[in-house]
Amino acid sequence: MDTPGFYKVDPSGIVIYGPNYVFGPYDQYKLLKEEKDTYTYPIDGWYWFDTEQEAYEFFQIEWYPEVYTMGLSKPLLIETNNIQNNG
């Protein structure tokens, strides 16, 4: 499964995923896939990982690849007034 992107864990423990870019609240920052190697992480809790499994291991959250491969659960993709993730 191709899952590179920006990952963050929100306060409730949900993994948030932005595969191509993330815009911070009030345009405080923009994280772009094309510039991922130029950032000093974490940026507001965001990190770049090449795979979903790497992200879950880093955040010490149990990862169940058999569930994710079946498409039953994915990191949350969100778009709100404060944070925008887009893939």
N, CA, C and O atoms as CSV, one atom per row, in Angstrom:
chain,resi,resn,atom,element,x,y,z
A,1,MET,N,N,0.841,-1.175,0.000
A,1,MET,CA,C,0.000,0.000,0.000
A,1,MET,C,C,0.886,1.239,0.000
A,1,MET,O,O,1.843,1.317,0.771
A,2,ASP,N,N,0.581,2.189,-0.844
A,2,ASP,CA,C,1.353,3.410,-0.996
A,2,ASP,C,C,0.808,4.461,-0.030
A,2,ASP,O,O,-0.252,5.037,-0.273
A,3,THR,N,N,1.532,4.713,1.066
A,3,THR,CA,C,1.009,5.603,2.100
A,3,THR,C,C,2.002,6.663,2.571
A,3,THR,O,O,1.957,7.032,3.745
A,4,PRO,N,N,2.894,7.174,1.723
A,4,PRO,CA,C,3.774,8.237,2.195
A,4,PRO,C,C,2.971,9.499,2.451
A,4,PRO,O,O,1.971,9.762,1.783
A,5,GLY,N,N,3.424,10.275,3.428
A,5,GLY,CA,C,2.725,11.524,3.686
A,5,GLY,C,C,3.040,12.075,5.059
A,5,GLY,O,O,3.891,11.560,5.785
A,6,PHE,N,N,2.331,13.133,5.391
A,6,PHE,CA,C,2.456,13.774,6.693
A,6,PHE,C,C,1.477,13.117,7.657
A,6,PHE,O,O,0.312,12.894,7.329
A,7,TYR,N,N,1.974,12.814,8.849
A,7,TYR,CA,C,1.156,12.154,9.863
A,7,TYR,C,C,1.253,12.917,11.177
A,7,TYR,O,O,2.285,13.500,11.511
A,8,LYS,N,N,0.138,12.893,11.911
A,8,LYS,CA,C,0.067,13.531,13.221
A,8,LYS,C,C,-0.970,12.775,14.039
A,8,LYS,O,O,-1.929,12.233,13.490
A,9,VAL,N,N,-0.777,12.742,15.346
A,9,VAL,CA,C,-1.776,12.145,16.229
A,9,VAL,C,C,-2.469,13.282,16.965
A,9,VAL,O,O,-1.817,14.095,17.621
A,10,ASP,N,N,-3.792,13.335,16.854
A,10,ASP,CA,C,-4.516,14.403,17.542
A,10,ASP,C,C,-4.665,14.062,19.033
A,10,ASP,O,O,-4.353,12.941,19.435
A,11,PRO,N,N,-5.131,14.997,19.851
A,11,PRO,CA,C,-5.211,14.764,21.297
A,11,PRO,C,C,-6.060,13.566,21.707
A,11,PRO,O,O,-5.865,13.015,22.791
A,12,SER,N,N,-6.997,13.157,20.857
A,12,SER,CA,C,-7.823,11.992,21.197
A,12,SER,C,C,-7.194,10.679,20.731
A,12,SER,O,O,-7.782,9.614,20.915
A,13,GLY,N,N,-5.999,10.747,20.127
A,13,GLY,CA,C,-5.293,9.539,19.707
A,13,GLY,C,C,-5.577,9.099,18.288
A,13,GLY,O,O,-5.158,8.011,17.890
A,14,ILE,N,N,-6.274,9.910,17.512
A,14,ILE,CA,C,-6.585,9.575,16.126
A,14,ILE,C,C,-5.418,10.006,15.234
A,14,ILE,O,O,-4.904,11.116,15.365
A,15,VAL,N,N,-5.013,9.126,14.336
A,15,VAL,CA,C,-3.950,9.431,13.383
A,15,VAL,C,C,-4.549,10.236,12.231
A,15,VAL,O,O,-5.525,9.830,11.600
A,16,ILE,N,N,-3.932,11.391,11.979
A,16,ILE,CA,C,-4.366,12.265,10.885
A,16,ILE,C,C,-3.304,12.190,9.796
A,16,ILE,O,O,-2.110,12.146,10.090
A,17,TYR,N,N,-3.731,12.174,8.563
A,17,TYR,CA,C,-2.843,11.903,7.426
A,17,TYR,C,C,-3.074,12.918,6.318
A,17,TYR,O,O,-4.212,13.148,5.907
A,18,GLY,N,N,-2.004,13.520,5.839
A,18,GLY,CA,C,-2.060,14.410,4.683
A,18,GLY,C,C,-1.050,13.943,3.660
A,18,GLY,O,O,0.140,14.211,3.824
A,19,PRO,N,N,-1.470,13.256,2.608
A,19,PRO,CA,C,-0.517,12.660,1.677
A,19,PRO,C,C,0.277,13.662,0.843
A,19,PRO,O,O,1.421,13.382,0.488
A,20,ASN,N,N,-0.293,14.812,0.525
A,20,ASN,CA,C,0.394,15.755,-0.355
A,20,ASN,C,C,0.756,17.077,0.298
A,20,ASN,O,O,1.805,17.652,0.008
A,21,TYR,N,N,-0.106,17.558,1.175
A,21,TYR,CA,C,0.198,18.805,1.870
A,21,TYR,C,C,-0.663,18.969,3.108
A,21,TYR,O,O,-1.700,18.324,3.261
A,22,VAL,N,N,-0.201,19.856,3.996
A,22,VAL,CA,C,-0.936,20.216,5.204
A,22,VAL,C,C,-0.789,21.720,5.384
A,22,VAL,O,O,0.316,22.255,5.304
A,23,PHE,N,N,-1.904,22.398,5.625
A,23,PHE,CA,C,-1.872,23.824,5.938
A,23,PHE,C,C,-2.200,23.990,7.407
A,23,PHE,O,O,-3.186,23.434,7.891
A,24,GLY,N,N,-1.386,24.747,8.120
A,24,GLY,CA,C,-1.611,24.974,9.535
A,24,GLY,C,C,-2.715,25.981,9.781
A,24,GLY,O,O,-3.174,26.661,8.863
A,25,PRO,N,N,-3.137,26.067,11.040
A,25,PRO,CA,C,-4.189,27.025,11.380
A,25,PRO,C,C,-3.772,28.451,11.021
A,25,PRO,O,O,-2.639,28.866,11.266
A,26,TYR,N,N,-4.706,29.181,10.441
A,26,TYR,CA,C,-4.471,30.585,10.095
A,26,TYR,C,C,-3.225,30.768,9.224
A,26,TYR,O,O,-2.540,31.787,9.305
A,27,ASP,N,N,-2.948,29.773,8.402
A,27,ASP,CA,C,-1.788,29.808,7.487
A,27,ASP,C,C,-0.464,30.012,8.213
A,27,ASP,O,O,0.443,30.652,7.682
A,28,GLN,N,N,-0.347,29.466,9.434
A,28,GLN,CA,C,0.906,29.569,10.181
A,28,GLN,C,C,2.034,28.799,9.499
A,28,GLN,O,O,3.204,29.159,9.630
A,29,TYR,N,N,1.685,27.748,8.778
A,29,TYR,CA,C,2.692,26.965,8.060
A,29,TYR,C,C,2.022,26.202,6.929
A,29,TYR,O,O,0.814,25.968,6.942
A,30,LYS,N,N,2.829,25.823,5.956
A,30,LYS,CA,C,2.401,24.965,4.852
A,30,LYS,C,C,3.445,23.873,4.728
A,30,LYS,O,O,4.637,24.158,4.608
A,31,LEU,N,N,3.008,22.639,4.755
A,31,LEU,CA,C,3.905,21.506,4.542
A,31,LEU,C,C,3.564,20.917,3.177
A,31,LEU,O,O,2.423,20.528,2.925
A,32,LEU,N,N,4.541,20.858,2.321
A,32,LEU,CA,C,4.334,20.352,0.966
A,32,LEU,C,C,5.177,19.104,0.741
A,32,LEU,O,O,6.339,19.040,1.144
A,33,LYS,N,N,4.579,18.121,0.096
A,33,LYS,CA,C,5.283,16.872,-0.188
A,33,LYS,C,C,6.605,17.129,-0.913
A,33,LYS,O,O,7.617,16.493,-0.618
A,34,GLU,N,N,6.588,18.055,-1.852
A,34,GLU,CA,C,7.781,18.348,-2.645
A,34,GLU,C,C,8.922,18.913,-1.795
A,34,GLU,O,O,10.082,18.859,-2.203
A,35,GLU,N,N,8.599,19.454,-0.613
A,35,GLU,CA,C,9.612,20.077,0.236
A,35,GLU,C,C,9.820,19.317,1.541
A,35,GLU,O,O,10.426,19.846,2.472
A,36,LYS,N,N,9.329,18.092,1.622
A,36,LYS,CA,C,9.354,17.306,2.858
A,36,LYS,C,C,10.749,17.141,3.456
A,36,LYS,O,O,10.888,17.061,4.676
A,37,ASP,N,N,11.776,17.090,2.622
A,37,ASP,CA,C,13.137,16.881,3.114
A,37,ASP,C,C,13.797,18.172,3.617
A,37,ASP,O,O,14.916,18.133,4.126
A,38,THR,N,N,13.123,19.298,3.480
A,38,THR,CA,C,13.702,20.568,3.914
A,38,THR,C,C,13.226,20.988,5.303
A,38,THR,O,O,13.746,21.951,5.866
A,39,TYR,N,N,12.248,20.281,5.861
A,39,TYR,CA,C,11.665,20.680,7.151
A,39,TYR,C,C,12.408,20.060,8.321
A,39,TYR,O,O,13.011,18.995,8.197
A,40,THR,N,N,12.356,20.743,9.461
A,40,THR,CA,C,12.848,20.209,10.724
A,40,THR,C,C,11.625,19.789,11.525
A,40,THR,O,O,10.853,20.635,11.977
A,41,TYR,N,N,11.451,18.495,11.699
A,41,TYR,CA,C,10.266,17.949,12.369
A,41,TYR,C,C,10.493,17.794,13.865
A,41,TYR,O,O,11.629,17.621,14.305
A,42,PRO,N,N,9.429,17.855,14.645
A,42,PRO,CA,C,8.027,17.996,14.257
A,42,PRO,C,C,7.670,19.456,13.975
A,42,PRO,O,O,8.294,20.383,14.492
A,43,ILE,N,N,6.669,19.624,13.157
A,43,ILE,CA,C,6.065,20.930,12.914
A,43,ILE,C,C,4.617,20.814,13.372
A,43,ILE,O,O,3.795,20.177,12.713
A,44,ASP,N,N,4.321,21.423,14.488
A,44,ASP,CA,C,2.989,21.355,15.091
A,44,ASP,C,C,2.512,19.906,15.214
A,44,ASP,O,O,1.328,19.615,15.047
A,45,GLY,N,N,3.454,19.002,15.510
A,45,GLY,CA,C,3.111,17.589,15.675
A,45,GLY,C,C,3.164,16.760,14.405
A,45,GLY,O,O,3.015,15.540,14.464
A,46,TRP,N,N,3.372,17.388,13.265
A,46,TRP,CA,C,3.411,16.689,11.984
A,46,TRP,C,C,4.810,16.153,11.703
A,46,TRP,O,O,5.816,16.794,12.005
A,47,TYR,N,N,4.845,14.965,11.118
A,47,TYR,CA,C,6.075,14.313,10.664
A,47,TYR,C,C,5.817,13.725,9.282
A,47,TYR,O,O,4.673,13.459,8.916
A,48,TRP,N,N,6.872,13.528,8.527
A,48,TRP,CA,C,6.766,12.812,7.249
A,48,TRP,C,C,7.192,11.367,7.469
A,48,TRP,O,O,8.208,11.104,8.113
A,49,PHE,N,N,6.412,10.433,6.933
A,49,PHE,CA,C,6.768,9.018,6.942
A,49,PHE,C,C,6.535,8.447,5.561
A,49,PHE,O,O,5.613,8.852,4.854
A,50,ASP,N,N,7.387,7.494,5.182
A,50,ASP,CA,C,7.247,6.856,3.871
A,50,ASP,C,C,6.149,5.812,3.851
A,50,ASP,O,O,5.622,5.483,2.788
A,51,THR,N,N,5.796,5.285,5.022
A,51,THR,CA,C,4.715,4.296,5.079
A,51,THR,C,C,3.850,4.550,6.311
A,51,THR,O,O,4.284,5.152,7.293
A,52,GLU,N,N,2.649,4.082,6.226
A,52,GLU,CA,C,1.718,4.156,7.351
A,52,GLU,C,C,2.264,3.373,8.542
A,52,GLU,O,O,2.139,3.809,9.687
A,53,GLN,N,N,2.862,2.232,8.274
A,53,GLN,CA,C,3.412,1.407,9.351
A,53,GLN,C,C,4.496,2.155,10.118
A,53,GLN,O,O,4.525,2.092,11.347
A,54,GLU,N,N,5.387,2.860,9.424
A,54,GLU,CA,C,6.426,3.647,10.094
A,54,GLU,C,C,5.807,4.677,11.032
A,54,GLU,O,O,6.285,4.873,12.150
A,55,ALA,N,N,4.753,5.328,10.578
A,55,ALA,CA,C,4.087,6.347,11.397
A,55,ALA,C,C,3.503,5.726,12.660
A,55,ALA,O,O,3.701,6.242,13.760
A,56,TYR,N,N,2.790,4.628,12.502
A,56,TYR,CA,C,2.175,3.982,13.667
A,56,TYR,C,C,3.234,3.495,14.648
A,56,TYR,O,O,3.053,3.609,15.860
A,57,GLU,N,N,4.324,2.960,14.145
A,57,GLU,CA,C,5.402,2.510,15.039
A,57,GLU,C,C,6.031,3.695,15.764
A,57,GLU,O,O,6.311,3.606,16.959
A,58,PHE,N,N,6.256,4.792,15.069
A,58,PHE,CA,C,6.853,5.975,15.676
A,58,PHE,C,C,5.957,6.515,16.793
A,58,PHE,O,O,6.439,6.858,17.873
A,59,PHE,N,N,4.656,6.587,16.523
A,59,PHE,CA,C,3.717,7.116,17.506
A,59,PHE,C,C,3.322,6.077,18.560
A,59,PHE,O,O,2.546,6.369,19.470
A,60,GLN,N,N,3.865,4.865,18.426
A,60,GLN,CA,C,3.602,3.765,19.357
A,60,GLN,C,C,2.107,3.453,19.460
A,60,GLN,O,O,1.539,3.324,20.544
A,61,ILE,N,N,1.506,3.340,18.279
A,61,ILE,CA,C,0.098,2.969,18.163
A,61,ILE,C,C,0.054,1.625,17.454
A,61,ILE,O,O,0.751,1.412,16.462
A,62,GLU,N,N,-0.771,0.718,17.970
A,62,GLU,CA,C,-0.854,-0.606,17.334
A,62,GLU,C,C,-1.303,-0.467,15.893
A,62,GLU,O,O,-2.225,0.283,15.575
A,63,TRP,N,N,-0.631,-1.203,15.041
A,63,TRP,CA,C,-0.909,-1.167,13.604
A,63,TRP,C,C,-1.362,-2.545,13.173
A,63,TRP,O,O,-0.673,-3.534,13.423
A,64,TYR,N,N,-2.512,-2.619,12.529
A,64,TYR,CA,C,-3.074,-3.888,12.082
A,64,TYR,C,C,-3.126,-3.901,10.560
A,64,TYR,O,O,-4.145,-3.541,9.970
A,65,PRO,N,N,-2.040,-4.310,9.923
A,65,PRO,CA,C,-1.988,-4.226,8.449
A,65,PRO,C,C,-3.093,-5.012,7.756
A,65,PRO,O,O,-3.564,-4.604,6.695
A,66,GLU,N,N,-3.512,-6.124,8.332
A,66,GLU,CA,C,-4.570,-6.902,7.674
A,66,GLU,C,C,-5.874,-6.133,7.622
A,66,GLU,O,O,-6.641,-6.294,6.673
A,67,VAL,N,N,-6.144,-5.311,8.603
A,67,VAL,CA,C,-7.360,-4.494,8.605
A,67,VAL,C,C,-7.225,-3.365,7.601
A,67,VAL,O,O,-8.160,-3.089,6.849
A,68,TYR,N,N,-6.064,-2.702,7.579
A,68,TYR,CA,C,-5.872,-1.582,6.678
A,68,TYR,C,C,-5.869,-2.031,5.226
A,68,TYR,O,O,-6.365,-1.315,4.356
A,69,THR,N,N,-5.323,-3.194,4.957
A,69,THR,CA,C,-5.272,-3.675,3.576
A,69,THR,C,C,-6.664,-3.967,3.044
A,69,THR,O,O,-6.915,-3.831,1.846
A,70,MET,N,N,-7.564,-4.365,3.922
A,70,MET,CA,C,-8.934,-4.644,3.497
A,70,MET,C,C,-9.724,-3.348,3.320
A,70,MET,O,O,-10.867,-3.383,2.865
A,71,GLY,N,N,-9.136,-2.212,3.672
A,71,GLY,CA,C,-9.814,-0.939,3.487
A,71,GLY,C,C,-10.839,-0.626,4.560
A,71,GLY,O,O,-11.690,0.243,4.369
A,72,LEU,N,N,-10.769,-1.323,5.689
A,72,LEU,CA,C,-11.758,-1.100,6.736
A,72,LEU,C,C,-11.399,0.054,7.653
A,72,LEU,O,O,-12.266,0.603,8.333
A,73,SER,N,N,-10.152,0.418,7.675
A,73,SER,CA,C,-9.737,1.513,8.540
A,73,SER,C,C,-8.565,2.231,7.895
A,73,SER,O,O,-7.665,1.592,7.349
A,74,LYS,N,N,-8.571,3.517,7.953
A,74,LYS,CA,C,-7.502,4.331,7.373
A,74,LYS,C,C,-7.227,5.480,8.326
A,74,LYS,O,O,-8.081,5.816,9.147
A,75,PRO,N,N,-6.058,6.085,8.234
A,75,PRO,CA,C,-5.859,7.324,8.987
A,75,PRO,C,C,-6.899,8.348,8.538
A,75,PRO,O,O,-7.343,8.338,7.390
A,76,LEU,N,N,-7.266,9.200,9.431
A,76,LEU,CA,C,-8.293,10.187,9.154
A,76,LEU,C,C,-7.761,11.279,8.247
A,76,LEU,O,O,-6.731,11.890,8.532
A,77,LEU,N,N,-8.463,11.519,7.160
A,77,LEU,CA,C,-8.185,12.653,6.285
A,77,LEU,C,C,-9.175,13.737,6.674
A,77,LEU,O,O,-10.384,13.507,6.637
A,78,ILE,N,N,-8.687,14.914,7.047
A,78,ILE,CA,C,-9.618,15.938,7.503
A,78,ILE,C,C,-9.448,17.232,6.731
A,78,ILE,O,O,-8.387,17.514,6.174
A,79,GLU,N,N,-10.505,18.000,6.713
A,79,GLU,CA,C,-10.450,19.340,6.165
A,79,GLU,C,C,-11.373,20.197,7.023
A,79,GLU,O,O,-12.588,19.997,7.025
A,80,THR,N,N,-10.807,21.136,7.739
A,80,THR,CA,C,-11.579,22.032,8.591
A,80,THR,C,C,-11.115,23.450,8.349
A,80,THR,O,O,-10.266,23.697,7.492
A,81,ASN,N,N,-11.674,24.385,9.105
A,81,ASN,CA,C,-11.228,25.773,8.985
A,81,ASN,C,C,-9.814,25.947,9.508
A,81,ASN,O,O,-9.104,26.854,9.075
A,82,ASN,N,N,-9.393,25.090,10.436
A,82,ASN,CA,C,-8.087,25.267,11.059
A,82,ASN,C,C,-6.987,24.434,10.435
A,82,ASN,O,O,-5.846,24.889,10.349
A,83,ILE,N,N,-7.298,23.236,10.001
A,83,ILE,CA,C,-6.280,22.344,9.434
A,83,ILE,C,C,-6.836,21.778,8.145
A,83,ILE,O,O,-7.989,21.348,8.101
A,84,GLN,N,N,-6.043,21.773,7.110
A,84,GLN,CA,C,-6.474,21.193,5.852
A,84,GLN,C,C,-5.464,20.159,5.421
A,84,GLN,O,O,-4.265,20.434,5.359
A,85,ASN,N,N,-5.941,18.989,5.129
A,85,ASN,CA,C,-5.101,17.916,4.604
A,85,ASN,C,C,-5.697,17.521,3.275
A,85,ASN,O,O,-6.916,17.420,3.132
A,86,ASN,N,N,-4.853,17.303,2.322
A,86,ASN,CA,C,-5.391,16.968,1.022
A,86,ASN,C,C,-4.507,15.913,0.369
A,86,ASN,O,O,-3.284,15.919,0.509
A,87,GLY,N,N,-5.145,15.037,-0.325
A,87,GLY,CA,C,-4.405,14.011,-1.011
A,87,GLY,C,C,-4.752,13.968,-2.389
A,87,GLY,O,O,-4.216,13.149,-3.136
